[in-house]
Amino acid sequence: MQHHSTAQAGGGCGSVPQPLCDQPAPTRRQIAAAKAVRAIADALRECHPADRLPIVEFCFETFCAGEPVPAFFHFMKEANFWADMASRAELKAYCVTAFMRLSRADQEAFRAFISRELAA
């Protein structure tokens, strides 16, 4: 088996593989988040396996946005406010459910809107 150095294989960062070399350096916020995730994972490993999921579910529910509040006048403003706090799972659940409740014409209009947004 022949070994090629990263430089011979087209790498430009010494011993760091080229795909990793091309990534921007993590921000302080990303580094802090990674440390927090590692600390949480370490703490969960210390718990009995049967207790881990209930703890994670409690944390998830604590930091979720919860159900959207009724909007009386400014629907998009309220929707944006809620979506800024919602988890990925909440966003997907409400998005899919709301889409399925739209009429076929409104679904087509929504698809056209999304296509325009993606093209922009």
C-alpha positions in Angstrom: 0.0 0.0 0.0 1.5 3.3 -1.1 1.1 6.3 1.2 0.9 9.8 -0.3 1.4 12.9 1.7 -1.3 15.5 1.7 0.9 17.7 -0.4 1.4 15.0 -3.0 -2.3 14.3 -3.2 -3.0 18.0 -3.8 -3.6 19.1 -0.2 -2.5 22.5 0.8 -2.5 22.5 4.6 0.3 20.2 5.6 -1.1 17.2 7.3 -4.7 18.4 7.2 -6.8 16.8 4.5 -7.8 19.2 1.8 -11.6 19.1 2.4 -11.0 20.0 6.1 -8.5 22.6 5.1 -11.0 24.5 3.0 -13.4 24.9 5.9 -13.5 28.3 7.6 -12.1 28.4 11.1 -14.8 27.9 13.8 -16.0 31.0 15.6 -15.7 31.4 19.3 -19.4 30.8 19.6 -19.1 27.5 17.7 -16.2 26.5 19.9 -18.2 27.3 23.0 -21.2 25.4 21.7 -19.0 22.4 21.0 -17.6 22.4 24.5 -21.1 22.7 26.0 -22.3 19.8 23.9 -19.3 17.7 25.0 -20.0 18.6 28.7 -23.7 17.7 28.3 -22.8 14.4 26.6 -20.3 13.6 29.4 -22.9 14.4 32.0 -25.5 12.1 30.3 -22.9 9.3 30.2 -22.7 9.5 34.0 -26.5 8.9 34.3 -28.1 5.5 34.2 -29.0 4.6 30.6 -32.7 4.5 31.5 -32.6 8.1 32.8 -30.8 9.6 29.7 -33.8 9.9 27.3 -36.1 11.5 29.9 -33.4 14.0 30.8 -32.9 14.9 27.1 -36.6 15.2 26.5 -37.0 17.5 29.5 -34.2 19.7 28.2 -35.7 19.7 24.7 -39.1 20.7 26.0 -37.6 23.4 28.2 -35.9 25.1 25.3 -38.6 24.6 22.6 -40.7 27.5 21.5 -43.9 25.6 22.3 -47.0 26.1 20.3 -47.4 29.4 18.4 -49.5 32.0 20.1 -52.6 33.2 18.3 -51.9 36.1 16.0 -54.7 38.6 15.8 -53.3 41.3 13.5 -49.7 40.7 12.3 -49.7 37.0 11.2 -46.3 37.0 9.5 -44.7 39.0 12.3 -46.0 36.6 14.9 -45.0 33.6 12.8 -41.5 34.9 12.4 -41.2 35.6 16.1 -42.3 32.0 16.9 -40.1 30.5 14.2 -37.0 32.2 15.5 -37.4 30.3 18.8 -38.8 27.0 17.5 -36.7 23.9 17.3 -36.0 22.2 13.9 -38.6 19.5 14.8 -41.2 22.0 15.7 -40.6 23.9 12.4 -40.9 20.7 10.4 -44.0 19.5 12.2 -45.9 22.8 11.8 -44.7 23.4 8.2 -45.8 20.0 7.0 -49.1 20.1 8.8 -49.9 23.6 7.7 -49.0 22.8 4.1 -51.2 19.7 4.1 -54.2 21.8 5.3 -53.9 24.2 2.4 -56.1 23.9 -0.6 -54.5 22.5 -3.7 -54.4 26.0 -5.2 -52.7 27.4 -2.1 -50.2 24.5 -2.2 -49.3 25.3 -5.8 -49.0 29.0 -4.9 -46.7 28.1 -2.0 -44.6 25.9 -4.2 -44.2 28.7 -6.8 -43.2 31.1 -3.9 -40.6 28.7 -2.7 -39.3 28.1 -6.2 -38.9 31.9 -6.7 -37.1 32.2 -3.3 -34.7 29.4 -4.1 -34.0 30.9 -7.5 -33.2 34.3 -6.0 
